[in-house]
């Protein structure tokens, strides 16, 4: 039974305002993140020093004494995914052979720090488990920018534990555009703009399932880096699910519909 879930999220400045395409200022992400910070839920936020005051100001609106808020200050270079992947991803993205393969000039093909942040999502949860943040029995990953539109109806709390305990309390739960899918050509999938499982939100019960998932996730990234491919974290989530379907729950969902399904 899940009784004490917490949301986990993160915000780091990866220099997106200076990109030649897909550029956004971190102020835009702060505006989007505000929608998430106003959830009246326990929340663990990984971030850098420059965003701490903003996060405290927004969280204090729903959590005046910050009793439901843990803010962890760090730098990108300390993240597990940075130590594991940054050199390899940067080297690959600068190779002419890789540049000739890519179909779309998107961040996951051209901006190594972008990949570092999205690859670190499971590690943010792992750190919360190790540090026993709120002693939660489930951690809910939510992207900082997952809510692009302000919706006051969903600020009362997320997730609904009664709904989780119906069928979703024992395994990692992914949200996917399709309940059933296949990927016949994985290198092509990595280079494509197709994805099935959403990276914006997923549920992880605190019952040891995360370790096997991380091992598989990391091995997949390394395997395809060695073959000369890289893609967004969602592509590897697709592979993880297809390789071990019994290890996961899958919920059919449109973008951001998780807040309605489990609200």
C-alpha positions, 0 to 999 in steps of 0.5 A: 500500500502506498501512503506517503508519495512525494514528487521529485523534480529538478531545474538546472541552467544548461545554457538553453538561452544561447542555443541556435535552435530550440532556445528558451531562457531559464525564465521560461522554465521557471514560469512553467515550473511555478505550476508544479511548485504550487501543488500541495504535495510533498516535493523534493527539488534538485537545483542549483543555487541561482534558483533556490530563492525562486523555488522557496518563494513559490513553494511557500505559497502552498507550504508556508513553513516548507514542511513539505519541501526539500531543496537539494542544491548541487551543480551539474558536474556532480550529477551521476549522469554527468560523470557517466556520460558527459564525455562520451555523449559530447565526443559522439555529438562532435563526430562528423559520422554521427552528424551525418546520421541525425534526421532532426537538429534537436537538443538530444542530438546536439546538446550534451548537457540536455542529455545529462539532465534527462538521463539523470531522472532515475538518479534524482529518485535514487538519491531521494530514496538513499537520503530517505527524503520524507521516508516516502514509499513512492517517488513521482518524477515530474519534469520541471516544465511538464505543466505549460498551462496554469490550471488551478484545478490540479493544485490540491494535490497529486497523486491520488493514493487511492487510485495508485493502490488500485493497481499501480503500487508495486512496479514502476509505472510508465505513461505511454501513447500506446499500451502495445507497441513494438520497435523493430529498428532501435537505432532508427528509433533513437534517431527519430522523433517517435517515442511511446513512453513519456519522460515527463512523469513516472512513478517509482515505488520504494521497494528496490525495483529502481536498482534493476531499472537503472542498471538496464537503463544505463547499460542501454545508453552505453551500448548504443553510445558504443554503436554510435547512437544517442537519443532522448531518455524516452527512447531508452524507457521504451527499450526498458519496457519492451525488454522486461514488460512484466517489470512495469505498469503501463498506462495509456495517456496523452501528454500531461494527462497523468494529472487527470488520471491520478488526480 
